[in-house]
Amino acid sequence: MGDTSGASALEQLVSDKVCSVRTAAAEALGKMGSSGENALLKLVCSAETDIRDRAVAALESSGATAGFARQLAAEDKRGRRAQEAIASIVCAGSRRHLTDVLPDLGETERQILGTLLTVTAAQEKVESEPRARGRA
């Protein structure tokens, strides 16, 4: 894990106009440890799909997503942070990687992750119903 002082500058570069700059910035944040993860978790909530996707990909490739999943049952701030992080990732629309790590988790972590995946899917369905009715 390298110098973490540039996390905010890299966070801004993830929305740069040049695609290779955006990708490199997200990847660098993924290698910065906790401060980079925090920046990426903020970006996961971006209104822009490209930014969300790059942030999720960087969290996945750095191993942070799997690490959060393994910490879901911790009864301390690590567990709370993990649950918030996974909820953000799921809300961003990224479920595939999470379902891939399910078999590697303990029973409690699998239950918590399953609940987060189910609750978010139900929320998305409820939120999309008024839009669907408005088109009918």
C-alpha positions in Angstrom: 0.0 0.0 0.0 1.5 3.2 -1.1 1.2 6.9 -0.2 -2.4 7.7 0.6 -2.1 11.5 0.4 -3.2 11.6 -3.2 -6.6 9.9 -2.8 -8.7 13.0 -3.3 -6.8 14.0 -6.4 -7.1 10.5 -7.8 -10.8 10.5 -6.9 -11.3 13.6 -9.1 -9.3 11.9 -11.9 -11.8 9.0 -12.1 -14.1 11.4 -13.8 -11.5 12.7 -16.2 -12.4 13.1 -19.9 -9.6 10.6 -21.0 -10.6 7.0 -20.5 -7.1 5.7 -19.7 -6.7 8.4 -17.0 -10.0 7.4 -15.4 -9.0 3.7 -15.5 -5.5 4.4 -14.1 -6.9 6.6 -11.3 -9.5 4.0 -10.2 -6.8 1.2 -10.2 -4.4 3.4 -8.2 -7.2 4.1 -5.6 -7.7 0.3 -5.4 -4.1 -0.1 -4.4 -4.1 2.6 -1.7 -5.7 0.6 1.1 -8.4 2.1 3.3 -8.2 5.7 2.0 -8.5 4.5 -1.6 -11.3 2.2 -0.7 -13.2 5.1 1.0 -12.8 7.2 -2.2 -13.9 4.3 -4.4 -17.0 3.7 -2.1 -18.0 7.4 -2.6 -17.6 6.9 -6.4 -19.7 3.8 -6.3 -22.6 6.1 -5.5 -22.0 8.4 -8.5 -24.8 9.3 -10.8 -22.6 8.5 -13.7 -22.6 4.8 -14.8 -19.0 4.8 -16.1 -17.7 6.2 -12.7 -19.7 3.6 -10.7 -18.5 0.8 -12.9 -14.8 1.8 -12.7 -15.1 2.1 -8.9 -16.7 -1.3 -8.5 -14.2 -2.9 -10.8 -11.3 -1.4 -8.9 -12.8 -2.6 -5.6 -13.2 -6.1 -7.1 -9.7 -6.3 -8.6 -8.0 -5.1 -5.5 -9.8 -7.8 -3.4 -11.6 -5.2 -1.3 -15.0 -6.4 -2.2 -14.2 -10.0 -1.2 -12.6 -8.6 2.0 -15.7 -6.7 2.8 -17.8 -9.8 2.3 -15.5 -11.8 4.7 -16.0 -9.1 7.4 -19.8 -8.9 7.2 -20.2 -10.8 10.5 -17.7 -8.8 12.5 -19.4 -7.1 15.5 -17.3 -4.0 15.4 -16.7 -1.0 13.1 -15.1 -3.3 10.5 -18.4 -5.2 10.3 -20.5 -2.0 10.0 -18.1 -0.6 7.4 -18.3 -3.9 5.4 -22.1 -3.9 5.5 -22.2 -0.3 4.3 -19.7 -1.0 1.6 -21.5 -4.1 0.3 -24.8 -2.3 0.4 -23.3 0.5 -1.7 -21.8 -1.9 -4.2 -25.2 -3.8 -4.5 -27.0 -0.4 -5.0 -24.6 0.4 -7.8 -25.9 -2.7 -9.6 -23.0 -5.0 -9.0 -24.1 -8.4 -7.8 -22.1 -10.9 -10.0 -18.8 -10.7 -8.1 -20.6 -10.9 -4.8 -22.5 -14.0 -5.8 -19.1 -15.4 -6.9 -17.6 -15.0 -3.5 -20.6 -16.5 -1.6 -19.2 -20.1 -1.5 -16.0 -18.9 0.1 -17.8 -17.2 3.0 -18.8 -18.6 6.4 -22.5 -19.3 7.1 -23.1 -16.0 8.9 -21.4 -14.0 6.2 -23.5 -15.8 3.5 -26.7 -15.1 5.4 -25.9 -11.4 5.8 -24.8 -11.1 2.1 -27.9 -12.9 1.0 -30.0 -10.5 3.0 -28.3 -7.5 1.5 -28.7 -8.8 -2.0 -32.4 -9.7 -1.4 -33.3 -6.5 0.3 -31.7 -4.3 -2.4 -33.4 -6.3 -5.2 -36.8 -5.8 -3.4 -36.1 -2.1 -3.0 -35.2 -1.7 -6.7 -38.4 -3.5 -7.7 -40.6 -1.2 -5.5 -38.8 1.9 -6.8 -39.2 0.9 -10.5 -42.9 0.0 -10.2 -44.2 3.7 -10.2 -42.1 4.4 -13.3 -43.5 1.3 -15.0 -47.1 2.2 -14.0 -46.5 5.7 -15.4 -45.7 4.3 -18.8 -48.7 2.1 -18.9 
